[in-house]
Amino acid sequence: MSRVARLGAFIVMTLAILAAGVFIIGSKEYLFSSTYQLKALFDNVAGLNTGADVRVGGVHSGTVQSISLPHNTGEKVTVLMDLDNSTHEIIKQDSVASIETEGVLGSQFVAISFGSAGQVEVKNGETIQSEPPLEMSDLLKKTRGILDSSQLAVQNTVQATAHLNDVSAKIDSGQGTVGSLVNDKQLYSNLQQTTATMHDTMLQAQTGVTDFQENMEALKHNFFLSGYFKKRGYEDSAGLAANKIASLPQGTPLKAFTYTAKQLFDARDTAKLKDQKSLKAAGDFLAQNPFGVAVVVVATGMDGDTQKDLVLTEARAMVIREYLVENFGFDDSQLMTLGMGKQAGANLEADWGSVQILIFPVGTVIPADKPAPAISSTTDSGRPAQITAAVAHQP
């Protein structure tokens, strides 16, 4: 073989080896980092593909290594995931894997929730809990049923309106008087029929609205509508009272963290956090120190609608609590909320309101469910009197 032929063969073999190496390295995303594997079982993977992202807390933390079909009827599809070793600190035995979709037409990925504080860390090769993916076909069928029911209710309403128009036309034309209307059995019978029809129509419409509200609750967590609800700063209004207490515990707080609402939230009338870093000191204290009860206390100034401000303070307290629970490890059953609505003296920073995180010592008892005392006076500091009394002697 000539020297040129040998040189050409060497170059071809070198390029082939280089190309093979590129493909091998490209398929091994965590080739040079320490990883471990977890499994999750699903009835249906909803279009999930090998190589899809695995996200923990919304952060890319691994990939789907393989998807295996069951060997027998009744078994589930096995999803094997490679995860970075750094996730060992937050993925626990009670973490849950779910299959979600990125955007309206995006690809599927696996999302793994944070584990609870105190739970045992998962081990390499273990199987974690899972929840079934959202089936868009089922949602569309239910939505179609709601639309059919609403259309029938509209048709019945139109018929009832036509009957009422006939009666109104007779009255406008001067046919008879109120007395003759009462004594005319035929007209009375017609009115009875019209009233019965309207009653049935209203019952059908109410049923349709109830079904629509139930399905809207399910659709809130779907990617089509999630953006609308997130503009309010929270997704589920039913959760506002989940950890709510009626009044502050007795005794002096061990520690108090005070903020203005303008410092933490996007706007005067929303509960959407903008500066979570300001809460780090409070979160670190909760995670690093023993305590009995902690309360997130939120109030607004005297301007605005009273009921709306009450809901706003409850929502803000809930959002702050959720942030602290999700980002700092402590017993979340000890962290409560108290939305106080309008409070005199809470008109800090252009009437946006105030926020306090009051931390009470070990042994403090959560108060029984009873109305919080009315607050009608303020202190020199501009803080509501009840809150000032609670923190007057805390260090």
C-alpha positions in Angstrom: 0.0 0.0 0.0 1.4 3.4 -0.9 2.1 6.1 1.5 -0.7 8.3 0.3 -3.2 5.4 0.7 -2.1 4.7 4.2 -2.4 8.4 5.1 -5.9 8.6 3.6 -7.0 5.4 5.6 -5.6 7.0 8.8 -7.5 10.2 8.3 -10.8 8.4 7.5 -10.4 6.2 10.7 -9.6 9.2 12.8 -12.7 11.1 11.6 -14.8 8.0 12.2 -13.6 7.6 15.8 -14.1 11.4 16.4 -17.7 11.2 15.1 -18.5 8.2 17.2 -17.1 9.9 20.3 -19.3 13.0 19.6 -22.4 10.9 19.4 -21.6 8.9 22.5 -20.8 12.0 24.6 -23.9 13.8 23.2 -26.2 11.0 24.4 -24.6 11.1 27.9 -25.6 14.4 29.4 -24.2 13.6 32.8 -21.1 11.7 31.6 -18.7 13.7 33.7 -20.9 14.3 36.8 -22.1 12.1 39.7 -25.6 10.8 39.2 -28.1 8.3 40.7 -31.3 6.7 39.3 -34.9 6.8 40.3 -38.0 5.0 38.9 -41.6 6.1 38.6 -44.6 4.0 37.5 -47.4 5.4 35.3 -50.5 4.0 33.7 -49.9 6.3 30.7 -46.8 8.4 30.0 -48.8 10.8 27.7 -46.2 11.1 24.9 -43.1 11.3 27.2 -39.9 10.4 25.3 -36.6 9.0 26.3 -34.1 11.9 26.9 -36.9 14.2 28.1 -36.1 16.7 31.0 -36.5 15.8 34.6 -37.1 19.0 36.7 -37.0 19.4 40.4 -38.6 22.6 41.6 -38.7 23.8 38.0 -35.0 23.4 37.6 -33.5 21.0 35.1 -31.9 18.3 37.2 -31.8 15.1 35.1 -33.0 13.2 32.1 -35.3 10.3 31.3 -32.9 7.3 30.7 -35.5 4.8 29.5 -39.2 4.0 29.3 -40.2 0.4 29.6 -43.6 -1.1 28.8 -45.1 -3.6 31.2 -44.7 -7.4 30.7 -48.2 -8.3 31.9 -51.6 -6.8 31.7 -52.4 -4.6 34.8 -48.8 -3.5 35.3 -47.6 0.0 34.7 -45.1 1.7 32.4 -41.7 2.2 34.1 -39.8 5.5 33.7 -36.1 5.3 34.6 -34.5 8.7 35.4 -30.9 9.8 35.8 -30.7 12.6 38.4 -27.8 14.8 39.6 -26.5 13.9 43.1 -27.2 17.4 44.3 -31.0 16.6 44.3 -30.5 14.1 47.1 -31.0 16.9 49.6 -34.5 17.8 48.5 -36.0 14.6 47.0 -37.4 12.5 49.8 -39.4 9.3 50.2 -42.7 11.3 49.9 -41.7 13.2 46.7 -44.1 12.7 43.8 -43.3 12.5 40.1 -45.7 13.9 37.5 -45.7 14.3 33.7 -46.3 17.9 32.6 -46.4 19.8 29.3 -44.3 22.9 28.5 -46.6 25.5 27.1 -49.6 24.8 24.9 -47.8 22.8 22.2 -44.6 22.0 24.1 -43.0 18.6 24.8 -43.6 16.6 28.0 -41.2 16.5 30.9 -41.1 14.8 34.4 -41.6 17.1 37.4 -40.6 15.9 40.9 -41.8 17.7 44.0 -39.8 18.6 47.0 -39.9 16.1 49.9 -41.0 17.0 53.4 -38.5 18.0 56.1 -37.6 15.0 58.3 -38.3 12.4 55.6 -35.7 9.9 54.6 -33.7 10.6 51.5 -34.2 8.3 48.4 -31.6 5.8 47.4 -30.2 4.8 44.1 -32.7 2.6 42.1 -35.7 3.3 44.4 -39.2 3.9 43.0 -41.0 7.1 44.0 -44.7 7.9 44.0 -46.3 9.2 40.9 -49.6 10.9 39.8 -51.4 10.3 36.5 -50.9 12.9 33.7 -53.7 15.3 32.8 -55.6 13.8 29.8 -56.7 16.7 27.5 -59.2 14.4 25.7 -61.1 13.9 29.0 -61.2 17.7 29.7 -62.4 18.4 26.2 -65.3 15.9 26.6 -66.4 17.4 29.8 -66.1 20.9 28.3 -68.3 19.8 25.4 -70.9 18.5 27.8 -71.0 21.8 29.6 -71.4 23.7 26.4 -74.4 21.4 25.4 -76.0 21.9 28.7 -75.5 25.7 28.5 -77.0 25.8 25.0 -80.1 24.0 26.2 -80.5 26.4 29.1 -80.2 29.4 26.7 -82.9 27.9 24.4 -85.3 27.5 27.3 -84.6 31.0 28.4 -85.4 32.3 24.9 -88.8 30.5 25.0 -89.6 31.8 28.4 -88.7 35.3 27.2 -91.1 34.9 24.3 -93.9 34.1 26.6 -93.2 37.1 28.7 -93.1 39.3 25.6 -96.6 38.2 24.6 -98.0 39.1 28.0 -96.2 42.5 28.0 -97.6 43.2 24.6 -101.2 42.7 25.8 -100.7 44.9 28.8 -99.1 47.7 26.6 -102.0 47.5 24.1 -104.5 48.3 26.9 -106.3 45.0 26.8 -108.1 44.7 30.2 -107.1 46.0 33.6 -105.2 44.5 36.5 -108.5 43.4 37.9 -109.6 41.6 34.7 -106.2 40.0 34.5 -106.6 38.5 38.0 -110.1 37.3 37.2 -109.3 35.9 33.7 -108.7 32.2 34.3 -107.1 31.7 30.9 -104.5 34.4 31.3 -103.9 33.2 34.9 -103.3 29.6 33.6 -100.9 30.9 30.9 -98.9 32.9 33.5 -98.7 29.8 35.7 -97.2 27.8 32.8 -94.8 30.6 32.0 -93.6 30.7 35.6 -93.1 27.0 35.8 -91.1 27.1 32.5 -88.9 29.9 33.9 -88.4 27.9 37.1 -87.2 24.8 35.3 -85.0 26.9 33.1 -83.3 28.6 36.1 -82.7 25.1 37.7 -81.0 23.9 34.5 -78.9 27.0 34.2 -77.9 26.7 37.9 -76.9 23.1 37.3 -74.9 24.1 34.2 -73.1 26.9 36.2 -72.2 24.4 39.0 -70.7 22.0 36.5 -68.8 24.8 34.9 -67.3 25.9 38.2 -66.2 22.4 39.0 -64.5 22.0 35.7 -63.0 25.4 35.9 -61.4 24.3 39.2 -59.8 21.3 37.3 -58.8 23.5 34.4 -57.1 26.1 36.6 -54.1 23.8 36.8 -54.1 23.1 33.1 -51.5 25.0 31.0 -54.3 26.7 28.9 -55.5 28.8 31.8 -52.7 28.7 34.4 -51.4 32.1 33.3 -54.7 33.9 34.1 -54.9 32.7 37.7 -51.3 33.2 38.4 -51.7 37.0 37.7 -53.5 37.2 41.1 -50.5 35.8 42.9 -52.2 32.6 44.0 -54.1 29.7 42.3 -56.5 28.2 44.8 -58.7 30.5 46.9 -59.9 27.5 48.9 -56.4 27.3 50.5 -56.7 30.8 52.1 -58.1 29.4 55.3 -56.1 26.1 55.4 -53.6 27.4 58.1 -55.6 30.4 59.3 -55.9 31.3 63.0 -58.4 33.7 64.5 -56.1 35.6 66.8 -52.4 35.8 67.9 -51.1 33.4 70.5 -50.7 34.6 74.1 -47.2 35.7 75.2 -44.3 37.6 73.8 -42.7 36.6 70.5 -39.2 35.1 70.5 -38.4 37.0 67.3 -40.3 39.4 64.9 -39.5 40.2 61.3 -41.3 43.3 59.9 -41.8 44.4 56.3 -43.8 46.8 54.2 -46.2 45.2 51.6 -44.6 47.4 49.0 -41.2 45.8 49.8 -42.6 42.2 49.1 -45.4 42.5 46.5 -45.8 43.6 42.9 -48.8 45.9 43.3 -51.1 47.4 45.9 -53.9 44.9 45.1 -52.1 41.7 44.3 -50.5 38.9 46.4 -47.7 38.2 43.9 -44.2 38.2 45.5 -41.5 40.2 43.9 -38.7 40.2 46.5 -38.5 36.8 48.0 -34.9 37.4 49.1 -36.1 39.7 51.8 -37.8 36.7 53.5 -34.5 34.7 53.7 -33.6 35.9 57.2 -37.0 34.8 58.6 -36.7 31.5 56.7 -33.2 30.8 58.1 -34.4 31.6 61.6 -37.3 29.2 61.4 -35.0 26.5 60.0 -32.2 26.9 62.4 -34.0 27.6 65.8 -36.5 25.7 67.8 -39.9 27.5 68.2 -43.4 26.7 69.2 -45.7 28.7 66.8 -45.0 31.2 64.0 -47.6 33.5 62.5 -47.5 35.5 59.2 -49.6 38.6 60.0 -50.7 40.8 57.1 -52.8 44.0 57.2 -53.7 46.8 54.8 -54.4 50.5 55.3 -57.9 52.0 55.6 -58.4 52.7 51.8 -60.2 50.4 49.5 -63.0 47.8 49.7 -63.1 46.1 53.2 -64.0 42.6 52.0 -61.5 42.6 49.1 -58.7 43.8 51.5 -59.5 41.0 53.9 -59.2 38.4 51.1 -56.0 40.2 49.9 -54.3 40.0 53.3 -55.3 36.3 53.7 -53.9 35.6 50.2 -50.6 37.5 51.0 -50.2 35.6 54.2 -50.8 32.3 52.4 -48.3 33.1 49.6 -45.6 34.1 52.2 -46.2 30.9 54.1 -46.0 28.7 51.0 -42.7 30.3 50.0 -41.1 29.7 53.5 -42.4 26.1 53.6 -41.1 25.3 50.1 -37.6 26.9 50.5 -36.7 26.3 54.2 -36.7 23.0 56.1 -38.9 23.2 59.3 -42.1 21.8 60.7 -44.7 23.6 58.5 -47.5 22.6 60.9 -46.2 25.3 63.3 -46.5 28.1 60.7 -49.9 29.8 60.7 -51.5 32.8 58.9 -53.5 35.7 60.1 -55.0 38.0 57.4 -56.4 41.1 59.3 -57.8 43.1 56.5 -58.0 46.9 57.1 -56.1 48.0 60.2 -55.6 51.6 61.3 -51.9 52.4 61.3 -51.1 49.9 58.6 -51.0 52.5 55.9 -47.3 52.1 55.3 -45.8 53.0 51.9 -48.8 54.6 50.1 -51.4 52.4 52.0 -50.0 49.1 50.6 -50.0 47.6 54.1 -47.7 45.8 56.4 -46.3 42.2 57.0 -45.0 40.7 60.1 -43.6 37.2 60.8 -44.0 36.7 64.6 -42.1 33.7 66.0 -43.2 32.5 69.5 -41.1 30.3 71.8 -41.5 26.5 72.4 -44.6 25.7 74.4 -46.7 28.4 72.9 -50.3 27.2 72.3 -52.1 27.9 69.0 -55.3 29.8 70.0 -58.7 28.3 69.7 -60.9 29.4 66.7 -62.5 32.6 67.8 -63.0 36.1 66.3 -59.9 38.3 66.5 -60.5 41.4 68.7 -61.4 44.6 66.9 -58.6 47.1 66.6 -59.5 50.8 66.7 -56.3 52.5 67.8 -52.8 52.8 66.6 -49.4 53.3 68.1 -46.8 55.9 67.5 -44.9 53.5 65.2 -47.9 53.2 62.9 -48.3 49.5 63.7 -51.8 48.1 64.6 -52.3 48.0 68.4 -52.7 44.2 68.6 -49.5 43.5 66.8 -47.6 46.1 68.8 -48.7 44.6 72.1 -47.5 41.2 70.9 -44.0 42.3 70.0 -43.5 45.1 72.6 -41.1 43.1 74.7 -39.5 40.8 72.1 -35.7 41.2 71.7 
